[in-house]
Amino acid sequence: MSHIQAAAHFARLSARLENTKEALSDEVFHEHRAYVTSCVFACVSFMEATINELFSDTVDDGEYAKGLNPAVKTLMADMWKVGVPRSARYSILEKFQIALILCGKRRFDGGNPYQDAHLLIRLRNALVHYEPEWVTTLSESDPSSATIQKLEKKLRGKFTLNPMRGKANVFFPDRCLSYGCANWAIKSSLNFTDSFFRRIELPVPYDFLRPRLVA
């Protein structure tokens, strides 16, 4: 739960910088980027920690697993003990899908909230495993010359862009990493985990934190 609280904290700090009346400096810009990047990282960590804790609690009789059908709880615990989906070869979203299968519940399809959770993880991966991508930025003489990045095709329109960077800057990471992006990351991770707990018919364990998660 500390991950999603950290994410909200970083998002609020990024908003504060975007709304500042001070002159934009390189130092302020990079401080702002650090907050948004940290928020994205924390949101993805929150999703993975949530599903890992649920599986772990089936073994240790922890709070997350209370309310599960005893037979389902035993099955999940046995699978976790043999490394399913405990090992690194299982992606975050696969872990949630496996939990739904073991609970006998309907899996996520490709729509939302799964789609945005998937995009959030893609954004995190693009930041962690950064690969420069050649793009043609906006030219005043020929606006149509600008090319669209891969992430831009997926993320464009989902949140407001960074007001500290203009149209001539590339979408990722310059314009993409904004308070709007941070707020979208929080909502996307929470919408996904909320939906998961509804599907397995368990109370949302972090529900009492909602007032602290306002970005």
C-alpha positions as CSV (number, residue, x, y, z in Angstrom):
1,M,0.0,0.0,0.0
2,S,3.0,2.3,0.5
3,H,3.6,2.3,-3.2
4,I,0.3,3.8,-4.2
5,Q,0.5,6.4,-1.4
6,A,4.0,7.3,-2.7
7,A,2.5,7.6,-6.2
8,A,-0.1,10.1,-5.1
9,H,2.5,12.1,-3.2
10,F,4.7,12.4,-6.3
11,A,1.7,13.3,-8.5
12,R,0.8,16.2,-6.1
13,L,4.4,17.4,-6.2
14,S,4.4,17.4,-10.0
15,A,1.1,19.4,-10.1
16,R,2.6,21.9,-7.7
17,L,5.6,22.5,-10.1
18,E,3.3,22.8,-13.2
19,N,1.3,25.4,-11.4
20,T,4.2,27.4,-10.1
21,K,4.6,31.0,-11.2
22,E,8.4,30.8,-11.0
23,A,10.5,30.9,-14.2
24,L,11.1,27.5,-15.6
25,S,14.6,26.4,-15.2
26,D,16.4,23.2,-16.2
27,E,16.5,22.2,-12.5
28,V,12.8,22.6,-12.1
29,F,12.1,20.7,-15.3
30,H,14.1,17.7,-14.2
31,E,12.7,17.8,-10.7
32,H,9.2,17.6,-12.2
33,R,10.3,14.7,-14.5
34,A,11.6,12.9,-11.4
35,Y,8.2,13.2,-9.7
36,V,6.2,11.9,-12.7
37,T,8.7,9.1,-13.4
38,S,8.6,8.0,-9.7
39,C,4.8,8.0,-9.8
40,V,4.7,5.7,-12.8
41,F,7.2,3.4,-11.2
42,A,5.3,3.3,-7.9
43,C,2.0,2.6,-9.6
44,V,3.3,-0.4,-11.4
45,S,5.1,-1.6,-8.2
46,F,1.7,-1.2,-6.4
47,M,0.0,-3.5,-8.9
48,E,2.7,-6.2,-8.7
49,A,2.9,-6.0,-4.9
50,T,-0.9,-6.3,-4.6
51,I,-1.1,-9.6,-6.5
52,N,2.0,-11.0,-4.9
53,E,0.6,-10.2,-1.4
54,L,-2.7,-11.9,-2.2
55,F,-0.9,-15.1,-3.2
56,S,1.5,-14.9,-0.2
57,D,-1.4,-14.3,2.2
58,T,-3.1,-17.6,1.0
59,V,0.0,-19.3,2.4
60,D,0.4,-17.2,5.6
61,D,-3.3,-16.7,6.3
62,G,-2.9,-12.9,5.9
63,E,-5.5,-10.2,5.6
64,Y,-5.6,-10.0,1.8
65,A,-6.8,-13.7,1.5
66,K,-9.5,-13.6,4.2
67,G,-12.9,-14.2,2.7
68,L,-11.6,-16.6,-0.1
69,N,-13.3,-19.9,-0.4
70,P,-11.1,-22.4,1.6
71,A,-10.7,-24.7,-1.4
72,V,-9.6,-21.8,-3.6
73,K,-7.3,-20.5,-0.9
74,T,-5.6,-23.9,-0.6
75,L,-5.2,-24.2,-4.4
76,M,-3.7,-20.7,-4.7
77,A,-1.3,-21.4,-1.8
78,D,-0.2,-24.7,-3.3
79,M,0.4,-23.0,-6.7
80,W,2.4,-20.2,-5.0
81,K,4.5,-22.7,-3.2
82,V,5.6,-24.4,-6.5
83,G,6.3,-21.0,-8.1
84,V,3.1,-20.3,-10.0
85,P,2.9,-17.4,-10.6
86,R,5.7,-16.5,-8.2
87,S,8.7,-16.7,-10.5
88,A,9.9,-13.8,-12.7
89,R,8.7,-15.5,-15.9
90,Y,5.2,-14.5,-15.2
91,S,4.3,-10.9,-16.1
92,I,2.3,-8.7,-13.7
93,L,-0.9,-9.0,-15.6
94,E,-0.5,-12.8,-16.1
95,K,-0.4,-13.1,-12.3
96,F,-3.8,-11.4,-12.0
97,Q,-5.2,-13.6,-14.8
98,I,-3.9,-16.7,-13.1
99,A,-5.5,-15.7,-9.8
100,L,-8.9,-15.2,-11.6
101,I,-8.6,-18.6,-13.2
102,L,-7.8,-20.3,-9.8
103,C,-10.8,-18.4,-8.2
104,G,-13.1,-19.6,-11.0
105,K,-13.8,-16.0,-12.1
106,R,-14.0,-14.3,-15.5
107,R,-10.6,-13.2,-16.8
108,F,-9.9,-9.7,-18.1
109,D,-10.3,-9.1,-21.8
110,G,-8.4,-6.6,-23.8
111,G,-10.6,-3.7,-22.9
112,N,-10.3,-1.3,-19.9
113,P,-9.3,-1.5,-17.2
114,Y,-6.9,-4.1,-18.5
115,Q,-5.8,-2.0,-21.5
116,D,-4.8,1.0,-19.5
117,A,-2.9,-1.2,-16.9
118,H,-1.1,-2.8,-19.9
119,L,-0.2,0.7,-21.3
120,L,1.0,1.8,-17.9
121,I,3.4,-1.1,-17.7
122,R,4.6,-0.4,-21.2
123,L,5.3,3.2,-20.2
124,R,7.2,2.0,-17.1
125,N,9.2,-0.5,-19.3
126,A,10.0,2.3,-21.8
127,L,11.4,4.4,-19.0
128,V,13.4,1.5,-17.4
129,H,14.6,0.0,-20.7
130,Y,14.9,3.2,-22.6
131,E,15.7,2.9,-26.3
132,P,16.2,6.1,-28.3
133,E,13.7,6.4,-31.1
134,W,14.5,8.5,-34.2
135,V,11.6,11.0,-34.7
136,T,11.1,14.1,-36.8
137,T,9.9,16.9,-34.6
138,L,7.5,19.6,-35.6
139,S,8.9,22.0,-38.1
140,E,7.4,25.5,-38.4
141,S,7.8,25.4,-42.2
142,D,6.3,22.0,-42.6
143,P,4.1,20.9,-39.6
144,S,3.2,17.7,-41.4
145,S,6.8,16.5,-41.2
146,A,6.5,15.4,-37.6
147,T,6.5,11.7,-37.0
148,I,4.5,9.8,-34.3
149,Q,6.3,7.7,-31.7
150,K,5.0,4.2,-30.8
151,L,3.9,5.2,-27.4
152,E,2.3,8.3,-28.6
153,K,-0.1,6.3,-30.8
154,K,-1.3,4.5,-27.6
155,L,-1.2,7.2,-25.0
156,R,-2.2,10.4,-27.0
157,G,-5.5,11.8,-25.6
158,K,-5.5,9.8,-22.4
159,F,-4.2,12.8,-20.3
160,T,-3.0,16.4,-20.5
161,L,0.5,16.9,-21.7
162,N,3.4,18.6,-20.0
163,P,2.9,22.4,-20.2
164,M,6.7,22.8,-19.6
165,R,7.4,21.5,-23.1
166,G,5.9,22.8,-26.4
167,K,4.7,21.1,-29.6
168,A,8.2,21.1,-31.1
169,N,9.3,18.6,-28.4
170,V,8.9,14.9,-28.8
171,F,5.9,13.2,-27.2
172,F,8.0,10.7,-25.2
173,P,9.5,11.5,-22.8
174,D,9.3,15.3,-23.0
175,R,5.6,16.0,-23.3
176,C,4.2,12.7,-22.1
177,L,5.6,12.9,-18.5
178,S,3.2,15.4,-17.0
179,Y,1.0,15.7,-13.9
180,G,-1.8,14.4,-16.2
181,C,0.2,11.3,-16.9
182,A,0.9,10.8,-13.2
183,N,-2.8,11.2,-12.4
184,W,-3.7,8.8,-15.2
185,A,-1.2,6.2,-13.9
186,I,-2.8,6.3,-10.4
187,K,-6.3,6.0,-11.7
188,S,-5.3,3.2,-14.1
189,S,-3.6,1.1,-11.5
190,L,-6.4,1.6,-9.0
191,N,-9.2,0.9,-11.6
192,F,-7.5,-2.3,-12.5
193,T,-6.9,-3.6,-8.9
194,D,-10.4,-2.5,-7.9
195,S,-11.9,-4.4,-10.7
196,F,-9.8,-7.5,-9.8
197,F,-11.0,-7.5,-6.2
198,R,-14.6,-7.1,-7.3
199,R,-14.2,-10.1,-9.6
200,I,-12.9,-12.4,-6.9
201,E,-15.6,-10.9,-4.5
202,L,-13.2,-9.7,-1.8
203,P,-13.1,-6.3,0.0
204,V,-10.6,-3.9,-1.5
205,P,-7.8,-4.0,1.2
206,Y,-6.6,-0.5,0.6
207,D,-10.1,1.1,0.5
208,F,-9.5,3.0,3.8
209,L,-6.6,4.9,2.1
210,R,-8.8,6.5,-0.6
211,P,-8.6,10.0,0.9
212,R,-4.8,9.9,0.8
213,L,-4.8,8.8,-2.8
214,V,-6.2,11.9,-4.3
215,A,-3.6,13.1,-6.8
